[in-house]
Amino acid sequence: MSEFMEGLNLTVLGVTIVFMVLSILAVVLYAVGWTERRLVEREKPASAPVPVPAPEAKEEKPAIPPRDLAVITAAVLAYTAEKASQLRPLPFKRKVSDAWRLYGVQSSMEEVEDFNYELGKW
């Protein structure tokens, strides 16, 4: 009985040490995050924001004229329609049922058991 109590005490001591180390590690990581946030907040006011010039309110013409854009779109659609007619379905292999695999494992296990029983090594 004393061996059991010694094992129980050792187990409790080990679990306690592990959780204490994990707690210390959690506190250290929290402190590192807190100090990192403080340092970043302290650095933000030091950099003055650069004024961004206001965008001018004039209308810009599109880079590509609408007629050219329509011609390019039609060409792309014609090309993809041509490629789509050349596509063929890919063949796929059927997955062998797991029932057959399990049956094979079971039958091989039965053969091993029968072999061991025949030799008298049980």
C-alpha positions in Angstrom: 0.0 0.0 0.0 2.9 2.4 0.7 4.1 1.9 -2.9 0.7 2.9 -4.2 0.7 6.1 -2.0 4.3 6.9 -3.1 3.2 6.6 -6.8 0.1 8.7 -6.1 2.2 11.4 -4.4 4.7 11.4 -7.3 1.9 11.7 -9.9 0.3 14.6 -8.0 3.6 16.3 -7.7 4.4 15.9 -11.4 1.0 17.2 -12.5 1.3 20.1 -10.2 4.7 21.1 -11.5 3.6 20.8 -15.1 0.6 23.1 -14.5 2.7 25.6 -12.5 5.2 25.8 -15.4 2.3 26.2 -17.9 0.8 29.0 -15.7 4.1 30.8 -15.5 4.6 30.5 -19.2 1.1 32.0 -19.8 1.8 34.9 -17.5 5.1 35.6 -19.2 3.5 35.6 -22.7 0.7 37.9 -21.5 3.3 40.3 -20.1 5.2 40.3 -23.4 2.1 41.1 -25.3 1.2 43.9 -22.9 4.6 45.5 -23.1 4.6 45.1 -26.9 1.2 47.0 -27.1 2.5 49.7 -24.8 5.6 50.2 -26.9 3.6 50.4 -30.1 1.2 52.9 -28.6 4.1 55.0 -27.4 5.6 55.1 -30.9 2.4 56.0 -32.8 2.2 59.7 -31.7 5.8 60.3 -32.6 5.2 59.9 -36.3 3.3 62.8 -37.7 0.7 61.9 -40.4 1.6 63.0 -43.9 -1.1 65.1 -45.5 -2.6 63.4 -48.5 -3.4 65.7 -51.4 -7.1 65.8 -52.3 -7.9 64.1 -55.6 -9.0 66.4 -58.3 -12.6 66.2 -59.3 -12.3 65.9 -63.0 -13.7 63.1 -65.1 -11.1 60.7 -66.5 -11.7 58.8 -69.6 -11.3 55.0 -69.4 -7.9 53.7 -70.5 -9.6 51.5 -73.1 -12.3 52.9 -75.3 -15.6 51.1 -75.0 -15.5 49.8 -78.6 -12.1 48.3 -78.1 -13.2 46.8 -74.8 -16.2 45.1 -76.5 -14.0 43.7 -79.3 -11.5 42.3 -76.7 -14.3 40.8 -74.6 -15.8 39.1 -77.7 -12.5 37.7 -78.7 -11.9 36.2 -75.2 -15.4 34.7 -75.1 -14.9 33.2 -78.6 -11.6 31.7 -77.5 -13.0 30.2 -74.3 -16.0 28.8 -76.2 -13.6 27.1 -78.6 -11.5 25.6 -75.8 -14.7 24.4 -74.0 -15.6 22.3 -77.1 -12.2 20.6 -76.9 -12.6 19.6 -73.2 -13.2 15.9 -72.5 -14.3 14.3 -69.3 -11.6 12.7 -67.3 -11.9 9.0 -66.4 -12.0 8.2 -62.7 -11.2 5.1 -60.8 -13.8 3.7 -58.3 -12.5 3.4 -54.8 -12.5 -0.2 -53.6 -15.1 -0.7 -50.9 -13.7 -0.7 -47.3 -15.9 -3.8 -46.6 -13.6 -5.9 -48.9 -10.5 -4.6 -47.3 -11.8 -5.3 -43.8 -12.9 -8.8 -44.9 -9.3 -9.4 -46.1 -7.8 -8.3 -42.8 -10.3 -10.4 -40.8 -9.6 -13.5 -42.9 -5.8 -13.1 -42.6 -6.2 -12.6 -38.8 -8.3 -15.8 -38.6 -5.6 -17.7 -40.5 -2.9 -16.5 -38.1 -5.1 -17.5 -35.1 -5.7 -20.9 -36.5 -2.0 -21.4 -37.2 -1.1 -20.4 -33.7 -3.8 -22.7 -32.2 -2.6 -25.6 -34.3 1.0 -25.2 -33.0 -0.2 -24.9 -29.5 1.4 -21.5 -28.9 -1.5 -19.7 -27.2 
